[in-house]
Amino acid sequence: MTSIAEKAARLQELHAAPELLLLVNVWDAITAKVVAETPGTTALATPSHGIAASRGYPDGERIPRDEMIAEVALIVRAAGDLPVTADLEAGYGDPGGTIARAIEAGAVGANLEDQLKPLAESVQAVESAVAAAESAGVDFVLNARTDAFLKAADRDPEEVLADAISRGRAYLDAGASNFFVPGKLDTDQVSRLVDALGDRKVNLIGIPGSIPLATAQELGVSRVSYGPWSQNVALTALAELTEDVHNGGGLPANARKLN
């Protein structure tokens, strides 16, 4: 088995590599197994929303931390030798302790969101997370996330972009490995983020209408993950099967036995 130190080093390499890191998020052991065994997969990522939903909770740190960490541990086991990065929301009121728990579960990376809290408070959360990883002796990939675009509302787009850049610089200076900017960003916004924060430092989410992967690669983006959207794709297939069955149909011809 690959050691946690080796997995952490590998995840760092994947983020720094010139090739765009693509992460189709998984939310339990069987989805982890399916994605891990799909050719081309180099690492796994969990979605906080997806795990919470699968256990009957709404998003937003409503799932108890113990349950979230337990699911991450199952996913790590199913992932085998592949590194796993976990979405740990804002750290459940204890960013350092949450990162320490995630490392104990075998994760070698994590998202930590700022929820647009005051910058000093958000930087302190990043510092606490980084310190916990250093204390554990793991070269942890901390993906500091800003909600600047998700919570932009009617703010001036230039002001939102400037806020995101300021937060990105502060989080990277505080020791974060990468900077995650979820939202529907256009090519110009992504280009300016990369120019300001560095090549292979900015991470995006794949959503309907997001920039093409080839464009993200050309602009110097580090990774694209899919958050809750991979679960929504699976749930769409389940809903469509149910509709077809109720209409007298059955399994689609292209269904595969994956479990």
C-alpha positions as CSV (number, residue, x, y, z in Angstrom):
1,M,0.0,0.0,0.0
2,T,1.1,3.5,-0.8
3,S,1.9,5.5,2.4
4,I,0.1,8.7,3.4
5,A,3.3,10.6,2.8
6,E,3.6,9.2,-0.7
7,K,-0.1,10.0,-1.5
8,A,0.4,13.6,-0.3
9,A,3.5,14.0,-2.4
10,R,1.6,12.6,-5.4
11,L,-1.3,15.0,-4.9
12,Q,1.1,17.9,-4.7
13,E,2.7,16.8,-7.9
14,L,-0.7,16.5,-9.7
15,H,-1.6,20.0,-8.7
16,A,1.7,21.4,-9.9
17,A,1.9,19.4,-13.2
18,P,1.3,21.2,-16.5
19,E,-1.6,18.9,-17.2
20,L,-5.0,19.9,-15.8
21,L,-6.0,17.8,-12.8
22,L,-9.6,16.5,-13.3
23,L,-11.5,15.3,-10.2
24,V,-14.9,13.8,-10.6
25,N,-16.2,14.0,-7.0
26,V,-17.4,10.9,-5.1
27,W,-19.6,10.7,-2.1
28,D,-19.4,7.1,-0.8
29,A,-17.4,3.9,-1.1
30,I,-19.0,2.5,-4.2
31,T,-18.8,5.8,-6.2
32,A,-15.1,6.0,-5.0
33,K,-14.5,2.5,-6.3
34,V,-16.2,3.2,-9.7
35,V,-14.3,6.4,-10.3
36,A,-11.0,5.0,-9.0
37,E,-11.2,2.1,-11.4
38,T,-12.0,4.3,-14.4
39,P,-9.0,4.8,-16.7
40,G,-7.5,8.3,-16.4
41,T,-8.4,8.8,-12.8
42,T,-5.3,10.0,-10.8
43,A,-7.0,11.2,-7.5
44,L,-10.3,11.4,-5.8
45,A,-12.2,14.3,-4.3
46,T,-15.3,14.4,-2.0
47,P,-18.1,16.9,-2.1
48,S,-19.4,18.1,1.3
49,H,-22.8,18.7,-0.2
50,G,-22.9,15.2,-1.8
51,I,-21.9,13.4,1.4
52,A,-24.3,15.4,3.5
53,A,-27.2,14.7,1.0
54,S,-26.4,11.0,0.9
55,R,-26.8,10.9,4.7
56,G,-29.9,13.0,4.8
57,Y,-28.5,16.4,5.8
58,P,-28.7,19.7,4.0
59,D,-25.4,21.4,3.0
60,G,-23.7,23.9,5.2
61,E,-22.0,22.0,8.0
62,R,-25.3,20.5,9.1
63,I,-23.8,17.0,9.0
64,P,-21.9,16.2,12.2
65,R,-18.2,16.3,11.7
66,D,-17.8,12.7,12.9
67,E,-20.1,11.5,10.2
68,M,-18.3,13.5,7.5
69,I,-14.9,12.1,8.6
70,A,-16.3,8.6,8.8
71,E,-17.4,8.8,5.2
72,V,-14.1,10.3,4.1
73,A,-12.4,7.3,5.8
74,L,-14.5,4.8,3.8
75,I,-13.7,6.7,0.6
76,V,-10.0,6.6,1.3
77,R,-10.2,2.9,1.8
78,A,-12.1,2.4,-1.4
79,A,-9.6,4.6,-3.3
80,G,-6.7,2.2,-2.6
81,D,-3.4,3.8,-3.7
82,L,-5.0,7.0,-5.1
83,P,-4.8,10.2,-3.0
84,V,-8.0,11.6,-1.7
85,T,-8.8,15.3,-1.1
86,A,-11.9,16.0,1.1
87,D,-14.3,19.0,1.1
88,L,-14.5,20.0,4.8
89,E,-16.6,23.1,4.3
90,A,-15.3,25.8,6.7
91,G,-13.8,23.4,9.2
92,Y,-16.8,22.9,11.5
93,G,-15.7,25.7,13.9
94,D,-12.3,24.0,14.3
95,P,-10.3,24.1,11.1
96,G,-7.1,22.8,12.6
97,G,-8.8,19.9,14.5
98,T,-10.8,19.0,11.4
99,I,-7.8,18.8,9.2
100,A,-6.0,16.7,11.8
101,R,-9.1,14.3,11.8
102,A,-9.1,14.2,8.0
103,I,-5.4,13.2,8.0
104,E,-6.1,10.5,10.6
105,A,-8.8,9.2,8.2
106,G,-6.2,9.1,5.4
107,A,-7.0,12.2,3.4
108,V,-4.0,14.2,2.0
109,G,-5.9,17.3,0.8
110,A,-8.9,19.3,1.7
111,N,-11.1,22.3,0.6
112,L,-11.5,24.9,3.3
113,E,-14.1,27.6,2.5
114,D,-14.1,31.2,3.8
115,Q,-17.9,31.8,3.6
116,L,-16.8,35.4,3.0
117,K,-16.0,35.9,6.6
118,P,-13.7,38.8,7.5
119,L,-10.3,38.3,5.9
120,A,-8.3,38.1,9.1
121,E,-10.6,35.4,10.4
122,S,-10.3,33.5,7.2
123,V,-6.5,33.7,7.1
124,Q,-6.4,32.5,10.7
125,A,-8.4,29.4,9.7
126,V,-6.0,28.7,6.9
127,E,-3.0,29.1,9.2
128,S,-4.6,26.7,11.7
129,A,-5.2,24.1,9.0
130,V,-1.7,24.4,7.7
131,A,-0.3,24.1,11.2
132,A,-2.3,20.9,11.8
133,A,-0.9,19.3,8.7
134,E,2.7,20.4,9.6
135,S,2.2,18.9,13.1
136,A,1.1,15.6,11.5
137,G,4.1,15.7,9.2
138,V,2.0,15.5,6.0
139,D,2.7,17.6,2.9
140,F,-1.1,18.3,2.8
141,V,-2.8,20.0,-0.2
142,L,-4.9,22.7,1.4
143,N,-7.2,24.1,-1.2
144,A,-8.4,27.4,0.3
145,R,-11.8,28.4,-1.2
146,T,-13.4,31.8,-1.5
147,D,-17.1,32.3,-1.8
148,A,-16.6,35.7,-3.4
149,F,-18.3,34.8,-6.7
150,L,-20.9,32.5,-5.2
151,K,-22.1,35.3,-2.9
152,A,-21.5,38.2,-5.3
153,A,-25.2,39.1,-5.5
154,D,-25.4,42.6,-7.1
155,R,-21.8,43.6,-6.3
156,D,-19.7,45.2,-9.1
157,P,-17.9,42.3,-10.9
158,E,-14.6,44.2,-10.8
159,E,-15.0,44.5,-7.0
160,V,-15.8,40.8,-6.7
161,L,-12.7,39.9,-8.7
162,A,-10.5,42.2,-6.7
163,D,-11.8,40.7,-3.5
164,A,-11.1,37.2,-4.8
165,I,-7.6,38.1,-5.7
166,S,-6.9,39.7,-2.4
167,R,-8.2,36.7,-0.6
168,G,-6.3,34.3,-2.8
169,R,-3.0,36.1,-2.1
170,A,-3.6,36.1,1.6
171,Y,-4.5,32.4,1.7
172,L,-1.5,31.4,-0.4
173,D,0.8,33.6,1.8
174,A,-0.7,31.8,4.8
175,G,0.4,28.5,3.5
176,A,-2.4,27.2,1.4
177,S,-1.3,25.1,-1.6
178,N,-4.0,26.3,-4.0
179,F,-6.9,28.7,-4.3
180,F,-10.4,27.5,-5.2
181,V,-12.8,29.9,-6.8
182,P,-16.2,28.2,-7.4
183,G,-18.7,30.0,-9.5
184,K,-19.5,30.7,-13.2
185,L,-16.4,32.5,-14.2
186,D,-15.6,33.7,-17.7
187,T,-12.3,33.4,-19.6
188,D,-11.2,36.9,-18.7
189,Q,-11.9,36.5,-15.0
190,V,-10.0,33.2,-14.9
191,S,-7.1,34.6,-16.8
192,R,-6.8,37.6,-14.5
193,L,-6.9,35.3,-11.4
194,V,-4.1,33.1,-12.8
195,D,-2.1,36.2,-13.7
196,A,-2.4,37.6,-10.2
197,L,-1.9,34.4,-8.2
198,G,0.3,32.2,-10.3
199,D,0.3,29.4,-12.8
200,R,-1.2,26.1,-11.4
201,K,-2.5,27.8,-8.3
202,V,-6.2,28.5,-9.2
203,N,-8.8,25.7,-9.1
204,L,-12.3,25.8,-10.6
205,I,-15.5,23.9,-10.5
206,G,-17.1,22.4,-13.5
207,I,-20.7,23.5,-13.8
208,P,-23.1,24.0,-16.6
209,G,-21.8,26.9,-18.7
210,S,-18.3,26.9,-17.2
211,I,-15.3,27.5,-19.5
212,P,-14.1,24.5,-21.6
213,L,-11.4,22.3,-20.0
214,A,-9.1,23.0,-22.9
215,T,-9.3,26.7,-22.1
216,A,-8.7,26.2,-18.4
217,Q,-5.6,24.2,-19.3
218,E,-4.3,26.9,-21.6
219,L,-4.9,29.6,-19.0
220,G,-2.8,27.8,-16.4
221,V,-5.6,26.5,-14.1
222,S,-4.4,23.7,-11.7
223,R,-7.5,21.6,-11.4
224,V,-11.2,21.3,-12.1
225,S,-13.5,19.4,-9.8
226,Y,-17.2,18.8,-10.1
227,G,-18.6,19.2,-6.5
228,P,-22.2,18.1,-6.2
229,W,-22.7,17.9,-10.0
230,S,-21.4,14.4,-10.3
231,Q,-24.0,13.3,-7.8
232,N,-26.6,15.2,-9.7
233,V,-25.7,13.4,-12.9
234,A,-26.1,10.0,-11.1
235,L,-29.4,11.2,-9.6
236,T,-30.6,12.3,-13.0
237,A,-30.0,8.8,-14.3
238,L,-31.9,7.3,-11.4
239,A,-34.8,9.7,-11.8
240,E,-34.9,8.9,-15.6
241,L,-34.9,5.1,-14.9
242,T,-37.8,5.6,-12.4
243,E,-39.7,7.6,-15.0
244,D,-39.1,5.0,-17.7
245,V,-40.2,2.1,-15.4
246,H,-43.4,3.9,-14.4
247,N,-44.0,4.4,-18.2
248,G,-43.7,0.7,-18.9
249,G,-40.0,0.7,-19.9
250,G,-37.0,-0.7,-18.1
251,L,-33.2,-0.6,-17.8
252,P,-31.4,1.4,-20.5
253,A,-29.5,-0.7,-23.1
254,N,-26.2,0.9,-22.1
255,A,-26.5,0.1,-18.3
256,R,-23.3,-1.5,-16.9
257,K,-22.9,-3.7,-13.8
258,L,-20.5,-1.6,-11.8
259,N,-21.1,-3.0,-8.3
